[in-house]
C-alpha cells in the first residue's frame, strides 16, 4: 500500500475532519463550466485539483464537527451516505482535509525531500519557462535589452533584490543582476526571506537561520552547495540559531529566483550557501532578547568565514498592503503612506544604518509587513563598512484584490 494512503476517513457517524485552513479556494471557468480550484502552496494536494461548483454546498458543511449522517440530513437526503463517503474519501485522498491521512502524507513528502541530495525547481513552468532552451532565449532577450549604465556600476560585496514573481516585473531583475556581469565570485551566499516556516513550528522554533546542503537544480544548470561553509555553520548549531533541516526550502521561491538570474549572468563555476532567514517578529518586542544574541553570533560566525571570493545575494521584497494582507483599506488608499515608509527604509538601507532600519520597522510593529527586513538587517550588520545605491523601486498593484507589493534593489 502506498505510504500515507492507509488512513482515509471511513465513518458515517464520526465528525468529518475539516478542510485544511491553509488551502486557497478559487472559482474559475474551465471548458465553459464553473469549477472550484484548490491551490495548495505546500504542494501536498495534486496540482490542478478542482471540483464542480455544485460541490460548494457540501464543502460548506464540512467543518470538523459534522458527520456524514449530519450532512446528509442537512441536504435533505439528496445524496446517500455511501455517495458522500466516497466524496469525503476523494477529498481525503487528495489532502484536502486536515486528517490523519493528510498528516502522514505531508510528513512522508517532507521526509523524502530532506533525505534527497537535490532541491528541484518549484517555479519552473509557472514563473519562468521550464524548457532549458526556451528559458535561455527568454533570459538572453531580457538582459540584452538592458540599459548599459547598470552594467558599468558593479557592486563590491552584495546585491539586495526582490523575489517577487518575475512575471510581475522583469525589468527590476534585469537592472539589478546586470550589475553582476563583471564579477566572478567563487562562492555566493544567499540570505533570503523565509515565507513558510510557520507551517513547521516544531521544526523551526528558536531557529532564525535555515540552510540547505542540497545542490539546487535549475533548467539552465545545477548549483552545488558549499559543504565546508555549511558544515562549519551547522557545527555552531543552536548557538547561532542555524539548522540544515531544510524542509522550508522545498517550495520557497526567494532563493530560487535569485539563483536563476545569477546562473544566467555567471557562466563560471561557483558554489552556493543558501540560507533562509526566519521572521524577526520577536525582535520587535524583545530587542535585547535571545534572538538578538543569536543574530549577533551568526553574524560573527559568518564574518569569520567570509573572504574576497564570496558575494552575497540578499532576497527580499518591501511592503505588503491591502485587503489580501489583512488591511481594512484597499492598497491604493495606503499608497502614499507606504511609499514614504519605503523611501525611509531604503534610505536607511543605502546608508547602512541597521539600527535606524530596525527602529523604523519596530515602530507600530512592522505595519506594512516588510518581508525583506530580516535578511537585509542581517546583511547590513555583517558588513557595516559598506554603503549602497538604489537601482530601482516599484509598486505592483493587484487591483482586482485591492492589494499591492512594493519592491526595490540596492547594490553594495
LINLIN-V528760 format. One record per backbone hydrogen bond with DSSP energy under -1.0 kcal/mol. CO is the residue of the C=O (numbers start at 0). NH is the residue of the N-H. If there is no record, write none. Layout:
# LINLIN-V528760
co: <CO/CO>
nh: <NH/NH>
This chain:
# LINLIN-V528760
co: <1/11/17/19/23/25/27/29/32/33/34/35/36/38/39/45/48/50/51/52/54/55/57/58/60/65/66/67/68/69/70/71/72/74/79/80/81/82/83/84/85/86/87/88/89/90/91/95/96/98/99/100/101/102/103/104/105/106/107/108/109/110/116/118/122/122/122/127/130/131/132/133/134/135/136/137/138/139/142/146/147/147/156/157/158/159/160/164/169/170/171/172/173/176/177/179/185/186/187/188/189/190/191/195/196/199/199/203/207/208/209/214/215/217/220/222/223/224/225/226/227/228/229/230/232/235/236/236/240/242/243/245/246/252/254/255/256/257/258/259/260/261/270/271/272/273/274/275/276/279/280/281/285/288/289/290/291/292/293/294/295/296/297/298/299/300/301/306/308/308/310/311/312/313/314/316/317/318/320/321/321/322/330/333/334/335/336/337/338/339/340/341/342/343/344/345/346/347/349/352/353/354/355/356/357/358/360/361/365/367/368/369/371/372/373/374/375/376/377/378/382/388/391/393/395/396/397/397/401/401/402/403/404/405/406/408/408/409/410>
nh: <4/68/97/22/38/36/34/32/29/52/27/50/25/23/42/48/37/35/54/55/58/59/60/61/62/15/70/71/72/73/74/76/75/77/83/84/85/86/87/88/89/90/91/92/93/95/94/19/98/102/103/104/105/106/107/108/109/110/111/112/113/114/214/216/125/126/127/124/134/135/136/137/138/139/140/141/142/143/145/149/150/151/311/411/313/409/315/167/173/174/175/176/177/179/180/182/270/310/272/312/274/314/276/198/199/202/203/206/277/242/275/118/222/220/217/215/271/226/229/230/231/232/233/234/236/238/239/241/208/210/245/248/249/256/258/259/260/261/262/263/264/265/187/225/189/211/191/209/193/282/283/285/288/292/293/294/295/296/297/298/299/300/301/302/303/304/305/309/185/186/188/158/190/160/192/371/370/405/403/324/326/325/333/337/338/339/340/341/342/343/344/345/346/347/348/349/350/352/387/356/357/358/359/360/361/362/365/364/368/319/370/372/375/376/377/378/379/380/381/382/385/410/408/406/404/398/400/402/322/330/397/320/395/317/393/390/391/159/388>
